[in-house]
Amino acid sequence: MSSRQFLRLEYVTSAESRSAGWHDVLGAAAFDGAARDAERALRGDGIDVPLAHVHAPVLGDAREVLEVWRIGAPTQPGSSGHVRYSHGGDFLFGSVAVHEEELASVAGSGPRTPLEMATDLVYREMYATLAAAGNPTLIRVWNYLPDINLETHGLERYRQFNTARHEALLACGHAVAGSVPAASALGVAPGSPLTLYFLASHRAPAFIENPRQVSAYRYPAQYGPRSPAFSRATVLGEGSEATLFISGTASIVGHRTLHAGDPAAQTRETLVNIEALLEEAGRRSRTAALRLETLAYKVYVRDPRDLPAVRAELASALGTGAAVLYLKADICRRDLAVEIEAAGGGRAAE
Ligand code: 3EB
């Protein structure tokens, strides 16, 4: 086994990923219409790599519609329930998708909504996968669900999701505050399945909170009956080997939304939040190598008409060289127009 493994994130086309080879790809996510292409490329090459299909349209002129995670070491695929996963070196990547209608027909669904049942199922299957793999620590989870802001059964669907996630974590014996993974939760195309992908590591990360924000797991009850169980960021490793995972970050200070109706100002506030997380993560992982320019970004924009304003703010903060993928997705609060996540580290710039 090589002495030091790295986790590298790239946004590429499936042709680019194919020419780089699949041998050390731990997992990938495909956006919008890219999934079929990617699936065909993988099958054509006889490759078994977990591929999450995220039903969010790519905005702007990007052709890079595959998010690829490489580890620089061989990987071993597997599956468990609805989860497809790959294990390699210190890392595990998994992908799982479940249609709520699949579960709605289950007899005696009781007091739970279809989304709550789907969330319960995917979280339990994710934790079962991790338990069977020797219990690596969950460091990053991406959650995509349709109609995130729609109210059904008397509760907004994002809040239903939070309720079920919180209860599944407790049921599986996991913390719901403190040592919880970094995460994103976004609304995707109506009719698409609840889709998760996740990264876990046999090395424990540091869990990072933002001093400008109330921890999401301490949000007051006005945001829903169960608080969202995620950390603002996690960081693996130290010094030049640190890899940072920044959760979906928005224009929230304390627990309140700022700049409702002003996407440019929301983008600036979000970048201030990300800089605060970089400073915290740098302190915790003893490095100055984590900088805005060394990260790769996913930017979720609710209304595509806001793209020029959002993009202008990012260009002025990051320059034009940074890797940024823009996606159309609904943010989990109606008054939020934009949400930004990021990942990378010293090695990402290589
Ligand atoms: C926020 O700060 C914005 O529920 O997993 C960001 C990242 C948000 C993750 C989640 C929600 C989640 O509260 C929303």
Boltz pocket constraint, residues with backbone or C-beta under 6 A from the ligand:
constraints:
  - pocket:
      binder: B
      contacts: [[A, 143], [A, 183], [A, 184], [A, 185], [A, 216], [A, 228], [A, 229], [A, 230], [A, 247], [A, 248], [A, 249], [A, 250], [A, 252], [A, 332]]
      max_distance: 6.0
